[in-house]
Amino acid sequence: MRTTLTLDDDVADFLKDQSRLHNKPFKQVVNEVLRRGMTSSSKSPEPLPFKIVPNRSGLAPGIDPHKLNQLNDQLDAEDFAEESVQ
């Protein structure tokens, strides 16, 4: 089938370069590139399995995990006191 197609300059340059590099007619290169584009979009690659890598982390030295609730209560009390003053 014969048709007129307007290509962007970069696309046309790429196709011309491929035509020269592989010593193939321009028409053949255009058809090959279009076919590759059509088949690659229809085949979606198999997704890689989702994997979680655990990270061992702990509290910094000197922090007592049993006092974290106490700190949270203290911060809540301070926030409440600030709100009640306003």
PyMOL commands that set and color helices and strands:
alter all, ss='L'
color gray80, all
select helices_A, chain A and resi 9-21+26-42+65-85
alter helices_A, ss='H'
color red, helices_A
deselect
rebuild
show_as cartoon
